[in-house]
Each structure stands twice: as structure tokens, then as C-alpha cells.
Amino acid sequence: MIEVKNITKSFDGKTILHDVSATFYTGKTNLIIGQSGSGKTVLMKSLVGLIKPEEGEILYDGRDIMKMTAEQMKAIRKEIGMLFQGSALFDSETVLGNVMFPLIMFTDKSHDEIVERARFCLERVNLKGAEDKYPSEISGGMQKRVAIARAIALNPKYLFCDEPNSGLDPKTSILIDELLSDITHEYNITTVINTHDMNSVLGIGENIIFINKGYRDWVGDKEKIFTTTNQAVSDFVFATRLFQEVKDYIVKTEKPEK
């Protein structure tokens, strides 16, 4: 579990996060949503220690990363898996090589043990047989699954995902959502997902944090989000859902270029 208590962050005199508190539960998919510029990306970066708020606490199972030394923070990062928006795979490495990378960097395992673990992670995301391919030779959805395999290679306690469905078609997005949800529950991970994808919210939103103009404006789940009396949340859900439906319709009906 990760607890955020009263964090405030400013840049150049402008406050981006205002006294934000939230809880991200173990074994659940925790989603951060909000409009562009709302502060959700700053919140995510604060959670992983890339940004240090001026005030407040960020507790990893009771351990405050705001008070940690660089050496202590390095140890915490070994417990963290990251899924970046653009997958961030190494083009010069094979699929297997990409998944092996964190194991080589952060463990003392033998080469055979590293290969075995990397293969296991690839099998877990249904990519058995793709080990020798390069990122340029596989689809965007497969690249995202390789990135998930790499993110779970070190058996993390905490998994952070930044817009995991960015650039993916609706069908592949659902597959990625289901995979993240399955892994979260199977390995009892504290998973935090920063997303604009309303399908993700409605599909796997077990604990949803709505950030509005730098404030934590609402907390709930995928059932409660439709019955909330919070007007800002309702407006966001309706506008985002409508935009997504139009976008999906265009993708489905668009004729391929000749």
C-alpha cells in the first residue's frame, strides 16, 4: 500500500498539487484520472520519487520516501516496476534481451537464471515464441506486453503505469487492461495507473483518484463514478467518454489508404 499525506508541489511559484492525500491499495488497480494539466502526472512522478514535493509524506508500506537517503531510495526502486507511455524498449535488443535488462542490472542471478526468469515473464504476457524478435518487428500491443514483462521481471511490490493504452486500438487496449488487472491480483501488487482512457476506468477501476486543478477532488470506483454528485467528475466522464466513442467510431469506419 502507498499512502500520500498532504503533499504540496509548486513550480516557479505556481502550486500544481494542493495538499493532496490519497491511498493506493495493494492487490487493486488504482487509477489516477483528470484533465490535461490537472496535476496527475506530477502526482505520479512524486509517487515514484522523480519529483520531491515541498510538504507532506509518501509512505510505501509505512516507509516515507520523502525522508530517504539516495541509497535508501535506490533500494526502494528495486521494488518498483515501471511501464512507460511509449513502452521505452531498447531497439537494439531482442524481446528477450529487453526483459533480461533489469535482471542483469539489479540482481546477482546467473545467466541461466536470468534467461529462465525472462522467459517466464514473457510466457505470462502470452509472448512465448517472440523472444528473438526485435521491437521493430512486433506490433504496438506486443511491444506494450514486452514492457509489462520487463516491468514485472524483478517481481515488484509496486507497479506504475503511465498511459499504458496510449496509441493502441480499443481491442488491444482492453487486452492490456485485463493483463494489468490479472497481474495485479495474481501477484498482489500495488498497481497505480495514470490514464485518460475511460474504457480502463470502467473496466478495471477498483480505486479511482480524480485530480482536479491540483486538488484530490473525488475518490471512488467504477460503479460509484456514474452515481457521483461531483459535477466535475460527471463532466469529465461524459466528455471523455463521448470523445472516445467518436474516436473509436472513426477508427472502425475509416477506409485504409490506397
ZANUPA-778682 format. One record per atom (N, C-alpha, C): residue in one letter; z, x, y. Coordinates in steps of 0.1 Angstrom, whole numbers, plus 5000, padded with zeros to 4 digits. Example, Ala and Ser with C-alpha at 12.3 -4.5 7.8 and 13.67 -1.06 7.14 Angstrom:
BEGIN
a507851324943a507851234955a507851324967s507151284978s507151374989s507951295000
! end
This chain:
BEGIN
m500050084988m500050005000m500050095012i499350045022i499250115035i499850015046e500750065053e501349985064e501050045078v500549965087v500250015100v501249935109k502050015117k503049955125k502849995140n502449895148n502449905162n501650035167i500450055162i499750165167i498850135179t498850225188t498050215201t497250335202k495950315206k495050425208k494150405220s494050505228s493250505240s492250615241f491150595248f490150705251f489850695265d490050815272d489750825286d490350715295g491650685291g492350585299g492150445295k491250415286k490950275281k491550255268t492450155267t493050125254t492150055245i491950105233i491050055223i491849975212l492950025208l493849945199l495149915206h495549785206h496749745214h497849705204d498849795201d500049765194d499649685181v498749745173v498249685161v499149715149s499549605142s500249615129s499549535118a499449595106a498749525095a499249595082t499049515071t499449565058t498149555049f497849665042f496749675033f497349695019y497149595010y497849584998y497149654986t498049704977t497549774965t496949674956g495849704949g495249614940g494449504946k494249504959k493449404966k492349464974t491349384977t490249424986t490749375000n491049475008n491449455022n490349475031l489849375039l488749385047l489149385062i488449475070i488649475084i487349415090i487449305098i486249245104i486549235119g485449205126g485449195141g484149225147q483949185159q482649215166q482549355169s481349405171s481049535175s481849575188g482549685188g483349725199g484749665199s485049595188s486449535188s487549625185g487249745180g488249845176g488449865162k487649795153k487849805139k487549945133t486450015139t486150145135t487250245138v487750235150v488850315155v490050295146l490350175142l491450145132l491150215119m489950205114m489650275101m489850425102k489250485113k489450625115k490850665116s491650585122s493150615123s493750605110l493350515102l493950505088l493750625080v492550685081v492250805073v492650935079g493150925091g493651045098g492651125106l491451065108l490451125117l490751115131i491551015135i491950985148i493450965148k494151025158k495651015158k496050925170p496550805167p497050715178p498150775186e498350725198e499450785207e500750725202e500750605196e502050545193e501950475179g503050455172g503050385160g503250465148e503150395136e503250455123e502150415114i501750505105i500750475095i501350525082l501850425073l502550465062l501750445049y501550555041y500950555028y502150545018d502350425013d503450405004d504750475009g505050445022g506250495028g506150625035r505050695033r504850835039r504050815052d504650865063d504050845076d503050965079i501750935079i500751045081i500751085096m501351005105m501451045119m502351165121k503251185111k504251295113k503951415103m502851405096m502551515086m501951635093t502251745086t501551875090t500151875084a499351975088a497951985083a497951995068e498952075063e499052095048e499451975041q500351895046q500751765040q499551665040m498851665051m497751575052m496651615043k496451745040k495451785030k495751735017a497051735013a497551685000a497251534999i497451455010i497251315010i495751285008r494851365014r493451345013r492951354999k493651424990k493251434976k493451294969e494251214976e494551074970e493550974976i492651014985i491750924992i490350934987g489650824985g488250824982g487550764994m486350814998m485650765009m484250725005l483850605010l482450555008l481850545022f480950625025f480350625039f479250525040q478950485053q477950385055q476550425050g476150545052g474850595047g474850665034s475950645026s476150705013s476450855014a475750925023a476151065026a476051155013l474951135005l474751214993l474051344997f474251444989f473551574991f472151564985d471151574994d469751564989d469351674979s469951784980s469651904972s470351904959e471251804957e472051794944e471551674936t471651684923t471351574915t472451464916v472151354910v473151244910v474451304904l474351364892l475551424886l476251524895g475451614901g475951714910g476751654922n476251544927n476951474938n478351434934v478451374922v479651324917v480651434913m480051544908m480851664905m481451734917f480851714928f481251794940f482751784943p483351674945p484851664948p485651724937l485251714925l485951764914l485951914914i484851974918i484752124919i485652174931m485552094942m486252134954m487852124953f488252014946f489651984947f490451984934t489852024923t490652034911t490452174904d491252194894d491252324886d490652294873k489952184871k489352144858k488252244854s488052254841s486952344836s485652274839h484552344838h483252294840h482952174831d483352184818d483152084808d483951954812e485151974816e485951864820e485451794833i484851864842i484251814854i483051734851v482251784842v480951714838v481351584831e482351594822e482851474815e483351364824r484151404834r484651304843r483551244852a482651334856a481551284865a480651184857r480351214844r479551124836r480350994834f481650994832f482350874830f482250784843c482450844854c482350774867c480950704869l479950784865l478550724866l478350614856e478950624844e478850514835e479550394840r480750414847r481550304852r480750224863v479850284870v479050214880v477650184875n477550184862n476250144855n475050234858l475350364859l474250464862l474050564851k474450534839k474150624827k472650644826g472250774825g470850804823g470250844836a470950834848a470350874861a470951014865e471651074856e472351204860e471451304866d470251324861d469351434865d468351394877k468451274882k467651234893k468251284906y467351294916y467851324930y467951204938p468751204949p468951084957p467551024962s466651104965s465351054970s464550984959e464950994947e464250934935e464850804931i465950764938i466550634934i466650544946s466850414943s466950314953s468250324962g468250244973g469350244982g470650194975g470450094966g471550034959g472150134949m471250214942m471650314933m472350424940q471850464952q472550564960q473950524963k474150394967k475450344970k476350354958r475850324946r476650334934r477050474931v476150574933v476450714932v477550754941a477550704953a478550724963a479950674959i479850554952i481150494947i481650574936a480750624927a481150704916a481850834921r481250894931r481851014937r483150984944a483250864950a484550824957a485650804947i485350764935i486450744925i486650864916a485850964917a485951084908a487351144907l488051144918l489351204918l490451104915n490050984910n491050884907n491950854919p491350814930p492150794942p493150674942k494150684950k495050574952k494550484963y493750544972y493350474984y491850484985l491050384987l489650384988l489250325001f488450395009f488050345022f486550335022c486050225026c484550195026c484050145040d483150225045d482650185059d481250125057e481249995060e480049915059e479249945046p479849915034p479249955022p477949885019n477649775025n476349695023n475349715033s475549815042s474549835053s473249885047g472149815051g470849845047g470449795033l471249715027l471049665013l470549525014d469749485004d469349345003d470449254998p470449125001p471549034997p471949044982k471049054973k471349054959k472149184956t471649304961t472249434958t473649434965s473749374977s475049374984s476149304975i475749194969i476649124960i477149204949l476149284943l476549374932l477449484936i477249534948i478149634953i479549574956d479649454962d480849394964d481649374951e480949324941e481549294928e482049424921l481349534923l481749654917l482949714924l483049704938l484149744945l485449664941s485249534940s486349444936s486849484922d485949504913d486249534899d487049664898i486549764905i487249894905i488649884911t488749814922t490049794929t491049734920h490649634912h491649564903h491849644891e490849704885e490949784873e491849904875y491749974886y492550094888y493650084898n493849954902n495049924911n494950014924i493850014930i493650094942i493950014955t494350074965t494450014979t493050034985t492249934985t490849944990t490749875004v490249955013v490049905027v488549915030i488049795034i486549785037i486349745051n485649825059n485149785072n483849725071t483649595075t482449525072t482049425083h480649405084h480049295092h479549185083d479549215070d478849125060d479749005057m479348895061m480048775059m480048735044n479048765037n479048745022n480148815016s480448945020s481549015015s482848945018v483048895030v484248825034v484448705025l483448635023l483548505015l483648535000g483148654996g483048684982g484348754977i484748864984i485848944979i487048964989g487048874999g488048895010g489448845006e490248924999e491548884995e492548905006n492349005015n493249025026n492349065038i492248975047i491248995058i492049015071i491749125078i492349165091i491249145102f491449055111f490449025122f490949095134i490049195139i490349265151i489549205163n490249175174n489549105185n489949175198k489049245204k489349315217k490549415215g490649475204g491649575202g492949525197y493049395195y494249335190y494049285176r495149285168r495049225155r495249075157d494248995157d494248855161d494448755150w494248795138w494348705127w494448775113v495248725104v495248775090v495248655081g494448675070g494348565060g493448605049d492948515041d492048545030d490748455031k489848465021k488548405022k488648245022e489748195016e489948055017e490448005030k491448075036k492048035048k491148055061i490148145059i489248175071i488448055075f488247955066f487547835070f488347725076t489647735074t490547635080t491447685091t491247805096t492047865107t491747785120t492847785128t492747715141t492447825151n492347945147n492048055157n490548045161q490348015173q488947985178q488048115177a488648225180a487848355180a487348385166v488248355156v487848385142v486748285138s486948155141s485948055138s484548085144d484548125157d483348165164d482648285157f483448375154f482948495147f482348465134v483048385126v482548345112v481248265113f481148175122f480048085124f478848165129a479048245139a477948325145a477348425135t478248495128t477848595119t477148535107r477748425102r477148355090r475748305094l475548245105l474248195110l473248305111f473648415117f472748535119f472348585105q473348595096q473048645083q472048555075e472248425076e471448335069e469948345074v469848355087v468448365093v467848505088k468648605088k468148735084k467748735069d468548675061d468248665047d466948585044y466848475052y465648395051y464348465054i464448545065i463248625069i462948725058v463948795053v463648895042v463048825030k463448705026k462948645015k461448595017t461148555029t459848495032t458848585038e459248705041e458348795048e457348845038k456048845042k455048895033k454849045034p454649105023p454549255023p453349295030e453449415037e452249465044e451149515035k449949485039k448849535031k448449675034
! end
